[in-house]
Amino acid sequence: MKMRTLLLLILCGVMVTAKAQDHPAQKIGYADTEYIMSQMPAVKTIESELKTHSAQLDNQLKAKYEDIQAKYKAYQNMPATTPEAIRADKERELTSLQENFQKFQQEAQSSLQKKSAELYEPVYKKIGAATEEVAKENGFSFIISPHILNGGDILLYTDEKFNISDLVLKKMGITPSAQPHTTATPVKKN
């Protein structure tokens, strides 16, 4: 009886070990992109360039605002005897200046966002490529981000063999198309 129990335990141990070898444990790591970026000299250069660009836009906005204020003050100080046609012309001019100012504000904000995305894109690609290389070299299945940087991804790298999307589609009765899957989720900034 003891021999049978011992043999059964050994057999169970062998089966569990064999099963574990079929599905090795997944290795999960994380990469702190905020920390990585804080250590990159290129990021300091980008921040300086964005600060300069922002200051230039702010100076232009300030000049436009001061121009509007000066013209509005001149309009308010017009003598009461100023003909209505001249007053109406100055009002149209002020309205046009205000609209142009608001449009420039929006364009300045858009310009700053575009410049930021343009400058940071190579940095994100470099971090993404390095993250993928490190993950593969060290046998990681997933690399996550402990911070969601500006709406970025939480998964920085995923091993495709753990993608169950096609199985989920099949479970729902949908035949998956033959579209290729990506092997990594790139680091990006939205």
C-alpha positions in Angstrom: 0.0 0.0 0.0 2.8 2.4 0.9 4.6 1.5 -2.3 1.5 2.2 -4.4 1.0 5.6 -2.7 4.6 6.5 -3.2 4.5 5.4 -6.9 1.3 7.5 -7.4 2.9 10.6 -5.8 6.0 10.2 -8.1 3.8 9.8 -11.1 1.8 12.9 -10.2 5.1 14.8 -9.7 6.3 13.7 -13.1 3.0 14.8 -14.7 3.1 18.2 -13.0 6.7 18.7 -14.1 5.9 17.7 -17.7 2.9 20.1 -17.7 5.0 22.9 -16.3 7.6 22.4 -19.1 4.8 22.6 -21.7 3.7 26.0 -20.3 6.7 27.6 -18.6 6.0 30.5 -16.2 5.6 33.8 -17.8 8.2 36.4 -17.0 6.8 39.9 -16.4 8.9 43.0 -16.0 8.4 46.7 -16.0 10.1 49.7 -17.5 9.7 53.1 -15.9 9.7 55.3 -19.0 9.6 58.5 -16.9 12.9 57.5 -15.2 14.4 56.4 -18.5 13.5 59.6 -20.2 14.8 61.6 -17.2 18.2 60.0 -17.8 18.4 60.7 -21.6 20.4 63.8 -22.7 18.2 64.1 -25.8 15.1 64.7 -23.6 16.8 67.7 -21.9 17.6 69.1 -25.3 14.0 68.6 -26.4 12.6 70.2 -23.2 14.9 73.2 -23.8 13.8 73.5 -27.4 10.1 73.3 -26.5 10.6 75.9 -23.8 12.2 78.3 -26.4 9.4 77.6 -28.9 6.7 78.2 -26.2 8.4 81.5 -25.1 8.4 82.7 -28.7 4.7 81.9 -29.1 3.9 83.5 -25.7 5.8 86.7 -26.8 3.8 86.9 -30.0 0.5 86.3 -28.1 1.5 89.0 -25.6 2.3 91.5 -28.4 -1.0 90.8 -30.1 -2.9 91.2 -26.9 -1.1 94.5 -26.1 -2.0 95.7 -29.6 -5.7 94.9 -29.0 -5.6 96.6 -25.6 -4.0 99.7 -27.0 -6.6 100.0 -29.9 -9.5 99.3 -27.5 -8.2 102.0 -25.2 -7.9 104.4 -28.1 -11.5 103.5 -29.2 -12.8 104.2 -25.6 -11.0 107.6 -25.6 -12.5 108.7 -28.9 -14.3 112.0 -28.5 -18.1 111.9 -28.3 -18.3 113.9 -31.5 -16.6 111.0 -33.5 -18.9 110.2 -36.5 -20.7 106.9 -36.2 -19.1 105.5 -39.4 -15.6 105.9 -37.8 -16.8 104.2 -34.5 -18.4 101.3 -36.5 -15.1 100.9 -38.5 -13.1 100.8 -35.2 -15.5 98.3 -33.7 -15.2 96.0 -36.8 -11.4 96.3 -36.5 -11.4 95.4 -32.8 -13.7 92.4 -33.5 -11.4 91.3 -36.3 -8.3 91.7 -34.1 -10.0 89.7 -31.3 -11.0 86.9 -33.7 -7.4 86.8 -35.1 -6.0 86.7 -31.6 -8.2 83.7 -30.6 -7.3 81.9 -33.9 -3.6 82.6 -33.2 -4.0 81.2 -29.6 -5.4 77.9 -31.0 -2.7 77.7 -33.7 0.0 78.4 -31.1 -1.3 75.6 -28.9 -1.5 73.3 -31.9 2.0 74.3 -33.0 3.4 73.5 -29.6 1.7 70.1 -29.5 2.9 69.2 -33.0 6.5 70.3 -32.2 6.4 68.2 -29.0 5.1 65.1 -30.8 7.7 65.6 -33.6 10.6 66.0 -31.2 9.6 63.1 -28.8 8.7 60.6 -31.5 12.3 59.4 -32.1 12.8 59.1 -28.3 9.8 56.9 -27.9 10.8 54.7 -30.8 14.3 54.4 -29.3 12.9 53.4 -25.9 10.4 51.0 -27.5 13.1 49.3 -29.6 15.5 49.0 -26.6 12.6 47.7 -24.4 11.7 45.0 -27.0 15.4 44.0 -27.3 15.9 43.7 -23.5 12.6 41.8 -23.2 13.6 39.2 -25.8 17.2 38.9 -24.6 16.0 38.2 -21.0 13.0 36.0 -21.8 10.3 38.4 -20.7 6.7 37.7 -21.9 5.4 41.1 -20.9 6.9 44.5 -20.1 4.5 46.9 -18.4 4.8 50.6 -17.6 4.2 51.6 -13.9 3.1 55.0 -15.2 0.8 55.9 -18.0 2.9 58.7 -19.6 0.7 61.2 -21.3 -2.0 58.7 -22.2 0.6 56.1 -23.4 0.3 52.4 -23.3 0.5 50.3 -20.1 2.0 47.4 -22.0 5.3 48.3 -23.5 6.1 44.8 -24.9 4.0 41.6 -25.3 5.1 38.2 -26.6 2.7 37.3 -29.4 2.5 33.7 -28.2 0.3 34.9 -25.3 -2.1 36.7 -27.6 -5.5 35.0 -27.3 -7.5 37.4 -29.6 -8.1 34.7 -32.2 -9.3 32.2 -29.5 -11.7 34.9 -28.2 -13.0 35.5 -31.7 -13.5 31.8 -32.3 -15.3 31.4 -29.0 -17.7 34.1 -30.2 -18.3 32.2 -33.4 -16.2 34.6 -35.6 -13.6 33.3 -37.9 -10.4 35.5 -37.6 -9.0 37.1 -40.7 -5.5 36.4 -41.7 -4.2 39.8 -40.5 -0.7 39.7 -39.0 -0.4 40.5 -35.3 2.2 42.8 -33.9 4.8 41.3 -31.6 5.3 44.4 -29.5 3.3 47.3 -28.3 5.5 50.3 -29.0 6.1 53.0 -26.5 4.3 56.1 -27.7 3.0 59.5 -26.6 -0.4 60.7 -27.6 
